[in-house]
Amino acid sequence: MTNNTARCLITGGNGFQGYHLTKSLLTLGYSVRCLDRYKPGWKLQEKVEFIEGDFSATHLIADAIKGCDLIFHLACTTLPQTSNEDPDFDVSSNVLGTIRMLNEAVKANVKRFIFISSGGTVYGIPSVIPIPENHPTNPTCSYGITKLTIEKYLRLYFQMHGLNTCSIRLSNPYGEYQRVDSIQGVIAAFCHKAITGQQINIWGDGRVKRDFIYISDVMDAFIKLIDAPVSGCEINIGSGSALSLNEIVGYIEQVTGKNVDRNYSKARAFDVPISELDISFAREKLQWEPKISVYDGIDRTIKWMKSLE
């Protein structure tokens, strides 16, 4: 379906990943329809059909999916940090909403349904590093449990209805257009604080390691997955390595040439000590390789932020 006029639906199209995916798909010639709770603030809206609303709203889903060949399901109503506070809402909004989408996708004969899951939360505390797709899944937060549940439903709909599904277990994306005031997106938040002279708050001792991947590498993988020979499965997308928060701050100091004021606070119970994804399956099946180092990615992100001043 690449390089054609197929119509693509992006749920959560107004977000960080949604913006970059919309731009990538438009460049390839796709028609793009976005479903999001908020109208887009970016400059692509004149080229995009936009539906304002919640993806879990039954009355919107059928209209949003109608005429679409491809669905990228990015929308999520919760965050790892807050999902345990209201698991009922987490399940009712995300799991039930996605099941309704799957039902409508079957009715509409959608050609491909791609779900953006979470490589950082579905596995829980790893027993082996890097973490392969067949690693045991023991999430430590409701967010990870709901992502895992949705993955299982995608497999079920592939088996029951032949719906061409795939779940992307994505690591931690960062880069231009990421919000700096969100509790997600640690690199963007740290970069913004560093260039504005603010103190950086680090949960725990800063030795927690995460797999950070630059947004252009994420989009390359998303696009390749459209026509990749993988269905009814999960696939890790990450950088292939892990860095501690202290190392990230060190890179930011190198890029900016300034020492950063750090504040260490109590560790969070749901944080696993390390998350590093094994991306050998993606390398094999997608013929994909992450290209941007974390240093270069941070450099690009900071240059973008400074261009807005």
C-alpha positions in Angstrom: 0.0 0.0 0.0 3.0 2.3 0.1 3.2 5.2 -2.4 -0.4 5.1 -3.4 -3.7 6.9 -2.7 -5.0 4.6 0.0 -6.8 6.2 2.9 -5.3 5.9 6.4 -7.0 6.5 9.7 -4.7 7.7 12.6 -6.3 7.7 16.1 -4.5 10.1 18.3 -3.3 11.9 15.2 -2.9 15.2 17.0 -0.1 13.9 19.2 3.6 13.8 18.9 3.8 10.5 17.0 0.6 11.3 15.2 2.0 14.5 13.7 5.1 12.8 12.4 3.1 9.8 11.0 0.7 12.2 9.3 3.5 14.0 7.7 5.2 10.8 6.6 2.0 9.3 5.1 1.1 12.5 3.2 4.6 12.6 1.7 4.0 9.0 0.4 0.8 10.0 -1.2 -1.7 8.6 1.3 -5.0 10.3 2.1 -5.0 10.8 5.9 -7.9 11.0 8.3 -7.3 11.8 12.0 -9.5 11.0 14.9 -8.5 12.9 18.1 -10.1 14.6 21.1 -8.4 17.9 20.2 -8.1 19.8 17.0 -4.6 19.8 15.6 -2.3 22.7 16.3 0.2 21.8 13.5 0.3 23.1 10.0 -0.8 20.0 8.1 -4.5 20.3 8.9 -5.5 21.7 5.5 -4.4 18.4 3.9 -6.0 16.2 6.5 -9.6 15.1 7.2 -10.0 15.6 10.9 -12.7 14.1 13.2 -12.9 15.6 16.7 -13.8 13.1 19.3 -12.8 10.2 21.5 -11.9 6.9 19.7 -13.9 5.0 22.3 -17.1 6.8 21.3 -19.3 4.2 19.5 -21.1 6.8 17.3 -17.8 8.1 15.9 -15.9 4.9 15.2 -17.9 3.6 12.2 -17.8 7.0 10.5 -14.0 7.3 11.2 -13.2 3.9 9.8 -15.5 4.1 6.8 -13.5 4.1 3.5 -10.2 3.5 5.2 -7.7 0.9 4.0 -5.2 1.2 6.9 -5.5 2.0 10.6 -2.8 3.2 12.9 -4.2 3.1 16.4 -2.0 5.5 18.5 -4.6 6.9 20.8 -4.6 6.1 24.5 -6.4 7.7 27.4 -4.0 6.9 30.2 -0.3 7.1 31.1 2.0 4.6 32.9 2.5 7.0 35.8 -1.2 7.5 36.5 -3.0 4.3 35.1 -2.9 2.5 38.5 -5.0 5.3 40.0 -8.1 4.3 38.0 -7.8 0.8 36.3 -11.5 0.8 35.7 -11.2 3.8 33.4 -8.1 2.5 31.8 -9.8 -0.7 30.8 -13.2 0.7 29.9 -11.8 3.5 27.7 -8.8 1.7 26.0 -9.7 -2.0 25.8 -13.4 -1.7 25.1 -12.8 1.2 22.7 -10.3 -0.8 20.7 -12.6 -3.8 20.6 -15.3 -1.6 19.0 -12.7 -0.4 16.5 -11.7 -3.9 15.6 -15.3 -4.8 15.1 -15.8 -1.9 12.7 -12.5 -2.7 11.0 -13.8 -6.2 10.2 -17.1 -4.8 8.8 -15.2 -2.2 6.7 -12.8 -4.8 5.3 -9.8 -2.8 6.5 -6.6 -4.0 4.9 -4.2 -3.4 7.8 -4.7 -2.6 11.5 -1.5 -1.5 13.4 -1.6 -0.9 17.1 1.0 1.0 19.0 1.7 -0.9 22.1 4.4 -0.3 24.8 7.8 -2.1 24.8 8.6 -0.3 28.1 5.7 -1.6 30.1 4.3 -4.9 28.8 7.3 -7.0 29.8 7.7 -5.8 33.4 11.0 -6.5 35.1 13.1 -8.3 32.5 14.8 -11.6 33.1 17.0 -11.2 30.1 18.5 -8.2 28.2 17.8 -7.3 25.5 14.2 -8.3 25.7 12.8 -10.4 22.9 9.1 -10.6 21.9 8.7 -14.0 23.5 9.9 -12.8 26.9 7.3 -13.3 29.7 4.9 -10.4 30.1 4.3 -9.2 33.6 3.4 -5.5 33.6 3.8 -3.5 36.8 1.2 -0.9 35.9 -2.4 -1.0 34.5 -1.2 0.8 31.4 1.0 -2.1 30.5 -1.8 -4.6 31.3 -4.3 -2.9 29.0 -1.7 -2.6 26.2 -1.1 -6.4 26.5 -4.8 -7.1 26.6 -5.3 -5.2 23.4 -2.4 -7.1 21.7 -4.2 -10.3 22.6 -7.4 -9.1 21.0 -5.5 -8.1 17.8 -4.2 -11.7 17.7 -7.8 -13.0 18.2 -9.3 -10.9 15.4 -6.5 -12.1 13.1 -7.3 -15.7 13.9 -11.1 -15.3 13.9 -11.7 -12.8 11.1 -8.4 -12.7 9.1 -8.0 -9.1 10.0 -4.4 -8.2 9.1 -3.1 -7.0 12.5 0.2 -6.2 14.1 1.2 -4.7 17.5 4.3 -2.5 17.7 6.0 -2.7 21.1 7.6 0.7 20.9 10.4 1.9 23.3 10.7 5.6 24.3 10.4 7.9 21.2 11.7 11.5 21.4 12.4 14.4 19.0 10.9 17.5 17.5 7.3 18.4 18.3 7.2 16.4 21.5 5.6 18.2 24.4 8.0 19.5 27.0 5.3 19.9 29.8 4.1 16.3 29.8 4.9 13.6 32.4 5.9 11.5 29.4 8.8 12.2 27.1 11.8 12.5 29.5 14.3 13.6 26.8 12.2 16.5 25.6 11.5 17.6 29.1 15.1 17.4 30.1 16.3 19.3 27.0 13.8 22.1 27.5 14.8 22.5 31.2 18.5 22.5 30.3 18.3 25.2 27.6 16.0 27.4 29.8 18.2 27.0 32.9 15.7 25.0 35.0 16.5 22.3 37.4 16.0 18.7 36.1 14.2 16.4 38.5 15.2 12.7 38.3 13.3 9.9 39.9 15.6 7.7 41.9 19.3 7.7 41.6 19.3 8.2 37.8 20.6 4.7 37.0 17.3 3.5 35.6 18.0 2.6 32.0 15.6 3.1 29.1 15.6 2.4 25.3 15.3 5.8 23.6 14.6 6.0 19.9 14.6 9.1 17.7 11.3 9.9 16.0 12.5 9.6 12.4 13.6 6.0 13.1 10.2 5.3 14.6 8.5 6.6 11.4 10.7 4.5 9.2 9.7 1.4 11.0 6.0 2.4 11.0 6.0 2.9 7.2 7.9 -0.3 6.5 5.4 -2.3 8.6 2.5 -1.3 6.3 3.6 -3.9 3.7 5.8 -6.1 5.8 5.1 -9.9 5.8 4.0 -10.0 9.5 0.5 -10.4 10.8 -1.2 -11.4 14.0 2.0 -10.8 16.0 4.0 -8.3 18.1 7.2 -6.6 17.0 9.7 -4.7 19.1 10.8 -1.3 17.8 13.6 0.4 19.7 17.1 1.7 19.4 18.9 -1.5 20.2 20.5 -0.1 23.3 19.7 1.4 26.7 21.0 4.5 28.5 20.5 5.6 32.1 18.9 9.0 32.9 22.3 10.1 34.1 23.8 9.3 30.8 21.0 11.2 29.0 21.7 14.3 31.1 25.4 13.9 30.3 24.7 14.0 26.6 22.5 17.1 27.0 25.4 18.8 28.9 27.7 17.8 26.0 25.3 19.2 23.4 24.6 22.5 25.2 28.1 22.9 26.7 26.5 23.7 30.1 26.3 21.9 33.4 22.8 21.0 34.3 21.3 21.4 37.8 19.9 18.0 38.9 17.6 17.1 41.7 17.2 13.4 42.7 13.9 12.4 44.3 12.3 9.2 45.6 12.2 6.3 43.0 8.8 5.3 41.6 7.5 1.9 42.4 6.3 1.1 38.9 9.7 1.9 37.2 11.5 -1.2 36.1 15.3 -1.0 36.5 16.1 -1.5 32.8 14.3 -1.7 29.5 16.2 -2.6 26.3 14.4 -4.2 23.4 15.7 -6.9 21.2 15.0 -5.6 17.7 16.4 -8.5 15.7 12.9 -9.6 14.5 12.3 -6.1 13.2 15.7 -6.0 11.5 14.8 -9.3 9.7 11.2 -8.8 8.8 11.2 -5.1 8.1 14.7 -4.7 6.7 14.9 -1.8 9.1 17.7 -0.4 11.2 17.7 2.6 13.6 20.0 5.3 12.2 20.1 8.2 14.6 22.3 8.0 17.7 21.0 9.4 21.0 23.6 12.1 20.9 22.6 13.2 17.4 18.9 12.9 18.3 19.4 15.2 21.3 21.3 17.6 19.2 18.5 17.8 16.7 15.9 18.1 19.4 17.7 21.0 21.1 18.3 22.8 17.8 14.6 22.6 17.0 13.7 23.9 20.4 16.1 26.8 20.1 14.6 27.6 16.6 11.3 28.3 18.3 12.7 31.0 20.6 
